Amino acid sequence: MSLNAGEVRSLFRAFLREGRKFNNYNIREYILRRAKEGFRAQLTGNQSEAAFSAAKEELQVVRRQSVVYQMYGRPTKNVMELDQASSRARQ
């Protein structure tokens, strides 16, 4: 089975969607940054089946972690999120 660009793009978008589900700013940004860096590194290298299947497994881990953080995460926002909310309110 050969990889096509649509499958890779779909997996990348799934990572971004799952990353946005985290309530914690630090974890959310970390997941998004890691996804972008990981896929960018694969673009410069070869897109192998092994890398694609490893990325799918990582996506499953991110999904499980998202559920755990939604159940047990802190309801309070951190300083970065408070700053973003106040700047949106001013506009």
C-alpha positions as CSV (number, residue, x, y, z in Angstrom):
1,M,0.0,0.0,0.0
2,S,1.4,3.3,-1.0
3,L,0.7,6.6,0.9
4,N,-1.0,9.4,-0.9
5,A,-1.1,13.0,0.1
6,G,-4.7,12.9,1.1
7,E,-4.1,10.3,3.8
8,V,-1.2,12.1,5.3
9,R,-3.1,15.4,5.2
10,S,-6.1,13.8,6.9
11,L,-3.8,12.4,9.6
12,F,-2.2,15.8,10.2
13,R,-5.6,17.5,10.5
14,A,-6.8,14.8,12.9
15,F,-3.7,15.7,15.1
16,L,-4.6,19.3,15.0
17,R,-8.2,18.7,15.9
18,E,-7.3,16.5,18.8
19,G,-4.7,18.9,20.0
20,R,-7.3,21.7,20.2
21,K,-9.5,19.6,22.5
22,F,-7.0,20.0,25.4
23,N,-8.1,22.6,28.0
24,N,-4.6,23.3,29.3
25,Y,-2.8,25.9,27.1
26,N,0.6,24.3,27.6
27,I,-0.4,20.8,26.6
28,R,-2.5,22.1,23.7
29,E,0.3,24.1,22.3
30,Y,2.8,21.3,22.9
31,I,0.6,18.8,20.9
32,L,0.1,21.2,18.1
33,R,3.8,22.1,17.9
34,R,4.9,18.4,18.0
35,A,2.4,17.6,15.2
36,K,3.7,20.4,13.0
37,E,7.3,19.5,13.7
38,G,6.8,15.8,13.2
39,F,5.0,16.2,9.9
40,R,7.4,18.8,8.7
41,A,10.3,16.3,9.4
42,Q,8.5,13.6,7.4
43,L,8.1,16.0,4.5
44,T,11.8,16.5,4.2
45,G,12.5,12.8,4.7
46,N,10.8,9.8,3.1
47,Q,7.1,9.1,3.8
48,S,7.3,5.5,4.8
49,E,4.6,3.1,5.9
50,A,6.3,2.7,9.3
51,A,6.3,6.4,10.0
52,F,2.6,6.6,9.0
53,S,1.6,3.8,11.2
54,A,3.7,5.2,14.1
55,A,1.9,8.5,13.6
56,K,-1.5,6.8,13.7
57,E,-0.5,5.1,17.0
58,E,0.5,8.5,18.4
59,L,-2.8,9.9,17.4
60,Q,-4.6,7.2,19.4
61,V,-2.4,8.1,22.4
62,V,-3.3,11.8,22.0
63,R,-7.0,10.9,21.8
64,R,-6.8,8.9,25.0
65,Q,-4.9,11.7,26.8
66,S,-7.5,14.2,25.6
67,V,-10.3,12.2,27.3
68,V,-8.3,11.8,30.5
69,Y,-7.5,15.5,30.6
70,Q,-11.2,16.4,30.0
71,M,-12.2,14.1,32.9
72,Y,-9.4,15.1,35.4
73,G,-8.0,18.4,34.1
74,R,-8.1,21.6,36.1
75,P,-11.1,23.9,35.3
76,T,-9.0,27.0,35.9
77,K,-7.3,28.9,33.1
78,N,-3.6,29.8,33.1
79,V,-2.2,33.3,32.6
80,M,-1.8,32.8,28.8
81,E,-5.5,32.0,28.3
82,L,-6.6,34.8,30.6
83,D,-4.6,37.3,28.5
84,Q,-6.1,36.0,25.3
85,A,-9.6,36.2,26.6
86,S,-9.2,39.7,27.8
87,S,-7.7,40.9,24.5
88,R,-10.7,39.4,22.7
89,A,-13.1,41.2,25.0
90,R,-11.5,44.5,24.3
91,Q,-12.1,44.2,20.6
